[in-house]
Amino acid sequence: MCGLGGYVGSGSERLLDAMTKLLAHRGPDAQGTWVGHAVGLAATRLAILDLSPAGDQPMGDASAGVHVAFNGEIYNFEALRAELMASGAVFHSRSDTAVVLRGYRRWED
């Protein structure tokens, strides 16, 4: 189980830090924040699929300006990952969140 928080509009890193502290019990393995233009994401993580820091969230692709905080499970993520890799996608994590991020980039249209 993980914890997610965020805002659209006005907010601050301080607000996101407060959110992650309140959600720490839902994800004791890692916590992170990301702030963009009028958007902030916060995540606490219970590491299950990828135990390395590469699976920490929020996860982003800076070259595309895409970020995600995700709490769920993609049951066929390994098949989707293989399909994305066959089309040239590079992964730095074994998490299903990385597949969501790369899949969005690939199939966004």
Buried (B, 14 or more C-beta within 10 A) or exposed (E): EBBBBBBEEEBEEEBBEEBBEEBEEBBEBBBBBBBEEEEBBBBBBBBEBBEEEEBBBBBBBEEEEBBBBBBEEBEEBEEBBEBBEEEEBEBEBBBBBBBBBBBEBBEEE
